[in-house]
Amino acid sequence: MRALRLRPSSAMAIYAHPDDADVAAGGLLALWASEGCAVHLVVICDGAKGSHAVKANPAKLRSARREEMQLAADLLGASSVTCLERPDGGIENDEALRETLVGLVRRYRPQVVLGPDPTATFFGGVYVNHHDHREAGWALLDAVAPAAAMPLYFPGQGEPHQVDQLLLSGTHEPDVVADVTLTIDTKLKAVLAHVSQLGGDDEAIRNVVYGRAEQAGRQVGVAFGEAFRCVELSF
Ligand SMILES: [Zn+2]
């Protein structure tokens, strides 16, 4: 495990659901944004199935989650938020999604792309990684390596762009930890902005966010960290 020293001027986080980026990488995104990095968020799903309540209203949930997502993005200092409005549970790594992602990568030209590691399916015998997380991960990998960098892929989607690094979260093979000690409080606020996804027990959420960050940080000797699998694409 090594400490992540990367300080990009532009980054893009591509995640399935409105709260995923904040949970996975909110500390690092807030840190980079505070240093002047242009942070672009891409959220693929509309969040309208994100409730265990039988009587939840999908339309109300969709609009609530949109507001929560914008509030959280503002807290992180994001430069832009793009929601692709696919239905929850409906992400497929299809050509239409890859083309959209390639278009966004070529438009915003990020040095680093963050997103879910699609190879992680089971966690600790108690959690199956969400279908949307896995499909979002495969789609972003295919969009970034190699499609966005090669002109004959989706020629109508702008000038080719080579992303330098991928940082994948929710991974079983982390190899870098970012020091997010300076922004862990901002991360917590961004996570708490997703009120519709929380049970009302902010203290419990706080303990989970801080506990996970302490565990990750310990591996590289910092108070709070976020762990990723790093892939160097330009060498
Ligand atoms: Zn999710």
Residues whose N, C-alpha, C, O or C-beta is under 5 A from the ligand:
A	BS01	ZN	A16 H17 D20
